[in-house]
Amino acid sequence: MSIVEPVIRPPSEAESFLLQVTTGCSANQCSFCGAYTGKPFAIKSSKEIFSDIEEWCRHYPDTRRVFLMDGDALVIKNDKLMPILEKLNQVFPKLSRISSYANGYNITHRTDEELQQLCEFKLSLLYIGLESGNQEILSRCKKRSSVEEMIEAVQRADRVGIKSSV
């Protein structure tokens, strides 16, 4: 497995296969967050991702949950993300849920059809860092998504069947 540390995941993902599809955070500018400081953002190659899936499958074929790391896997466009989800569904017949961190921007800049497609392949939970419902605070913290964008993101995800944890 090719993991670039440190690994950051929600406590509820302790039993999940942690599949690193990106390193770092696509925003990496929020003044309150040091989680990915010093960890440059990059999207991992499909070859590396598929190799990690195959290796994990050899050892844990009954995997039920997958968490896509790092800071915002939804920065990956559907044309590259869908084959990853398809592979996960193919090699893990007991798979019940795929989850990821996400930000409002990368949800709202997808069509409803693209979000629905992700949901159909079991991407069913997004951890969204809302931090505040006050736009002035978000702006001061250099948060990329606006209050309105985050509300829209949660509503649109919910509409297609993707739950949000905020």
Backbone hydrogen bonds, N-H to C=O, Kabsch-Sander energy under -0.5 kcal/mol:
donor,donor_aa,acceptor,acceptor_aa,energy
3,I,1,M,-0.8
5,E,3,I,-0.7
8,I,6,P,-0.5
13,E,10,P,-2.1
14,A,11,P,-1.5
16,S,13,E,-1.6
17,F,65,R,-2.6
18,L,16,S,-0.6
19,L,17,F,-1.0
19,L,67,F,-2.2
20,Q,18,L,-0.7
21,V,19,L,-0.9
21,V,69,M,-2.8
22,T,69,M,-1.3
23,T,42,A,-2.7
31,S,141,C,-2.7
33,C,30,C,-1.3
34,G,32,F,-0.5
37,T,34,G,-0.8
39,K,36,Y,-2.3
42,A,23,T,-1.8
44,K,21,V,-2.3
44,K,42,A,-0.5
49,I,45,S,-2.4
50,F,46,S,-3.0
51,S,47,K,-1.9
52,D,48,E,-2.1
53,I,49,I,-2.1
54,E,50,F,-2.4
55,E,51,S,-2.4
56,W,52,D,-2.4
57,C,53,I,-2.6
58,R,54,E,-1.8
59,H,55,E,-1.0
59,H,56,W,-0.6
60,Y,56,W,-3.1
63,T,60,Y,-1.4
66,V,97,R,-2.1
67,F,17,F,-2.8
68,L,66,V,-0.5
68,L,99,S,-3.2
69,M,19,L,-2.7
69,M,67,F,-0.7
71,G,24,G,-1.7
73,A,70,D,-0.5
73,A,101,Y,-0.7
74,L,101,Y,-0.6
75,V,72,D,-1.7
76,I,73,A,-1.9
80,K,77,K,-1.6
81,L,77,K,-2.5
82,M,78,N,-2.8
84,I,80,K,-0.7
85,L,81,L,-2.2
86,E,82,M,-3.0
87,K,83,P,-2.1
88,L,84,I,-2.3
89,N,85,L,-2.4
90,Q,86,E,-2.0
91,V,87,K,-2.6
92,F,88,L,-1.6
95,L,92,F,-2.1
96,S,64,R,-3.5
97,R,64,R,-1.8
98,I,122,K,-2.6
99,S,66,V,-2.5
100,S,125,L,-1.4
101,Y,68,L,-0.7
101,Y,70,D,-0.5
102,A,127,Y,-2.3
107,I,103,N,-0.9
107,I,104,G,-0.8
108,T,104,G,-3.0
109,H,105,Y,-1.7
110,R,107,I,-1.5
115,L,111,T,-2.2
116,Q,112,D,-2.7
117,Q,113,E,-2.2
118,L,114,E,-1.9
119,C,115,L,-2.2
120,E,116,Q,-2.5
121,F,117,Q,-0.9
121,F,118,L,-0.7
122,K,119,C,-2.0
123,L,118,L,-2.2
124,S,98,I,-1.9
124,S,122,K,-1.4
125,L,98,I,-1.1
126,L,163,K,-2.4
127,Y,100,S,-2.8
128,I,126,L,-0.7
128,I,165,S,-2.5
129,G,102,A,-0.8
129,G,127,Y,-0.5
130,L,128,I,-1.3
130,L,166,V,-0.5
132,S,130,L,-3.9
135,Q,133,G,-0.6
138,L,134,N,-2.2
139,S,135,Q,-2.6
140,R,136,E,-2.3
141,C,137,I,-2.1
142,K,139,S,-1.2
143,K,138,L,-2.7
150,M,146,S,-2.3
151,I,147,V,-2.3
152,E,148,E,-2.5
153,A,149,E,-2.4
154,V,150,M,-2.4
155,Q,151,I,-2.4
156,R,152,E,-2.8
157,A,153,A,-2.5
158,D,154,V,-2.4
159,R,155,Q,-2.2
160,V,156,R,-1.2
160,V,157,A,-0.6
161,G,157,A,-0.5
161,G,158,D,-1.2
162,I,157,A,-2.9
163,K,124,S,-2.4
163,K,161,G,-0.6
165,S,126,L,-2.7
166,V,164,S,-0.5
